[in-house]
Amino acid sequence: MTATYKDEAEIHEVVRKFEECAYGLTEFTHARHITVASFYLCTSPPETALVRMREGLQHFITHHGRQGYHETITRFWMELLENFLGQCPRKTPTLTKVNCALERYASKETLFEYYSHERVMSDIAKTTWIEPDLQPMSERHFPS
């Protein structure tokens, strides 16, 4: 069972702590990635949300003295979540959308339903978007 948020204030707190780099590297879990990405997608146009997530992750990684930003993985999750969240009725509260996304995408292994390990872990995939090789994304929201 996936943990869910009781109110939107809890989501805002996760986003704030991410943006302020208040989480340690291991504390910024897959669930928190999904939370921030979903929140950005619920509150911004898709292309703006992608930029916010990309820049936020790059800042977070740099803040912790690391390298390792991965463009394809970031964009994959943003597109997958945009497709999923876009299926919710327009007036669905952000709290409900984020909790549904967390439940649906609790496993980060979803990535490997679309990409072979070799393709997604390639050097080119780390720096630029590459299309999935196992199955296509259902809809395109971001220019290729």
N, C-alpha and C positions, 0 to 999 in steps of 0.2 A: 504494500500500500504506500503510495506516494504522499508525503506530507503536503498539506495545502495551507494557504494563507487564510486567516480569519477575517482580515480586512485589508483595504488598499494601503493603509499606513504601513503595514508590514512589507508590502511590495516596494513602496517608496523608500523604506529604510535599506532594503537590499540594493536598490539602484544608487542611493546616496553613498553607501559604503563602497560600492564598486567604483563610482566616479571619483571618490576621494581616496581611492587605493587603501581603504581601511581594512580590507581583507588581506590575509596572508595568501600566498600562492595556493596552498592546499585548501584554504577555506573557500576559495571561489570555485565551487563545485559545478558539475554539469547542471544541476537543478538551478543554481544561481545564474549561470549563463542563460538558461532558458527563461528564467524570470526577467532578467534585464532585457534580453532580446524581445520577448513578448511585450513587455511594457513599452519599449521604444516603438514597436510596430503598432501598438494600440493608441499611441499618442502622437505619432508623426507619420507623414507619408512614407511609403516603403523605401524610397531612395535615401531620404533623410535618416531614417532609422538605420539603414545599412552604414551610412557614414558615421553616425553616432556610435554604433557598435564597433566598427573598425577602429576608429580613433580612440575609443575608450579602452579597447583591448590593447592597442599599441602603447597607450599611456600606462596602463596597468602593468604590462610586461616590462617596459622600460623602468618604471618606478621600482620594480623589484630586482633590477639589475640583470634581467634575463633577455634572451632573444627567443623567438619561436612563434611569432605571429604567423597564422596560416590563413591566407586569403580564401582558398577554396572551401575550407571547413567553415569559416565564418559565413561566407556567402551562402553555402549550402543550407546551414541552419536558418539563416534569415529568410531564404526563399521558402523552405519547407514550412516554417512557422507562419509566414505571410499567407501561404496557400491554406493552411489549416485555420488560422484565425479569420481569414476572409470568408470562410464557410459559416461562421457564427452570424446570427441575426445582428443587424447594424446596432441595435440598442442594447446588446449584451454588455453588462458591466465589465470593466477591465478586470476586476477581481475574478469573475467567472471565467473569462477568457484565459487569464494566466494560469489559473488552477487547472483548467481543461488541457492546456498545452503541457503543463507539468505531468499530468497523468498520462497523456498520449505519448509523450516523448521522454519518459523517465530514463530510458536507456540510451546512452550515447552511441551504442552499437548500431542504431538506426542508420548511421552514416554508411555502414558496410552493406546495407541492402541496396545502395545506389552506386557505391564505388568499390572497386577492388583495392586491397591494401596497397598494392604496388602503385596504382595510379594516384590515389589520394596522398600518398606519402612521397611522391616524386618532388624533386626540387622545384620544378615548374609550378606544381600545384600550390606550393607554399607562397609563391610570390604573385601568382595571377590566377584568375578563375579558369578552371577546366571543367568541361561537362562530365557528368557521371558516365561510367562505362557499363554498368550492370542494368540500370533502368533509367529512363528519362525523368526529369522533374515534370510534374503534371502541368504546371503553368509557369510562365516566365513573367516576372515582375521587374526584373533588372536588366538593363541592356547588356548584351554579351561583349 
